[in-house]
Amino acid sequence: MNNNNHTKFYWEIDIPIFKNNVILKDLGIALGIPFGLLIFILFIISGGDISADGIGYPLITIGLLFVFGILFIMLVYGGKYSAGYLIDSKGILNYTQKKQAKQNRIINTLLVVVGLLSGKPSTAGAGILAQSRQSVFIKWESIRKVKIYPSSKSIVVKGGFAEKIALFCSDDNFDYVKDIILSKVNVNGE
């Protein structure tokens, strides 16, 4: 490994969304918590009887949202996340590859427009927030935690609040990337 502070290392990779444990875990948290709470509340309201009047419709709607979400990801993105990375002397940059970034920009713009026209600021805010996360940079000195997943060739680095990058590597560059990160950061890999 070259520890030269002027060295830049970059790569791009397509990751199957529904086959990567790191992505599935984050999706589970992002979708599982709100929908899980909603299902729990419906279960409590119904007194444990999900066949009670008015309970089936929301449960079916939640199920359909999951199915349509999966179909949307498969149709629009081909079931893949197209990530790019740049590691240099300053830190780690994670960006969405150009083709997928263009698709994201269109979808995020539609979210903002629909949110504004329908008077739903949360929908518009979701579009703005999603667009702002197309490129994420974490400085070396900001990284507080490194978690290494050898089986999926993934490394998750966390900095301050809302600073998180999942680096998806190939068989060829995983050890190299892991060595760079561990040599630059003052934390132990887990």
C-alpha positions, 0 to 999 in steps of 0.5 A: 500500500502506498501511504503517500498523502497525495495518492488518490484512489477511486472506483465505481461499482454497481451493488445489487440492492436486495443481495447486500446485507449492509443495504438491506440492514439500512433499508430495514431500519429506514422502512421497518421502524416507521411501518413497524410502528404503524402496524403495531399501532393498528394491532393495538387499536384492533385489540389484536384482531387484524380482521377487525373493521377498518384494519385490513385496508391499512395493512393491505396498503402497507403491503402494496407500498412495499411491493410497489417500492420493490418493483419501482427499484427494480424497474427504474434502477435495475435493482442496483445502487451505482456508487462511486468513491474517491479516497484521497489525503483529505478523506472519503467521497461517496457519490452516485454515478452519473446515470443513476444521479440523473435518474435520482435528480428527476425523481427528487425534482418530481417529489419536490414539485408534487410536495409543493403542489399538494401542500405537503412540505414533508414530501418536498423536504424528502426530495430535497434531502434525497438530492442533497445526499447524492454526494457525501464527503467525510474527512479523515479526522471526522471518522469515529467508527469503522465497521468492516464486513469481509463477507460482503466486501463492505466497509461502513465509516461513521463520523459526526451526526448523519455522517455515514458512508458505506464503501462497497468494494470488489474482491480486487480492492477490498483489502487495499481500501480497508488498509487505507482506511485503517491506516488513516483513522484512529479507531479499530475496525469491528 
